Amino acid sequence: MSFRALILGLLGALGIAGAGYLNDSVLRLTALVGNHLPISVFGILVLWVIAANPLLGLLGAKWRFRQGELALIVALMLTV
């Protein structure tokens, strides 16, 4: 795994935790992550794979995230 995947995963986890608190406690909306299939986490993964990763690939193959890095990012966000 790489350092950039660890940092991005931790930032994603902090973002989901902050958005979850804002969504659930402050705005009192329906739960952001309220079941066994958190759409917010997997939605971010799908958007990243479809939109961001190909754009990073245009900069060069080394900029594109590998499968293991994406798995680490999602695993860190799922723990939140």
URFENZI-V478539 format. One record per pair of residues at least 24 apart in sequence whose ideal C-beta (glycine too) atoms are under 7 Angstrom apart, sorted by sequence separation. I is the first residue (numbers start at 1). J is the second residue. If there is no record, write none. Layout:
BEGIN
I;J + I;J
END
This chain:
BEGIN
16;40 + 16;41 + 45;70 + 45;74 + 12;44 + 41;74 + 41;77 + 41;78 + 38;78 + 5;65 + 12;73 + 16;77 + 9;72 + 13;76 + 17;80 + 5;69 + 9;73 + 12;76 + 13;77 + 16;80 + 8;73 + 12;77 + 6;72 + 10;76 + 13;79 + 1;68 + 2;69 + 5;72 + 9;76 + 13;80 + 1;69 + 5;73 + 9;77 + 1;72
END
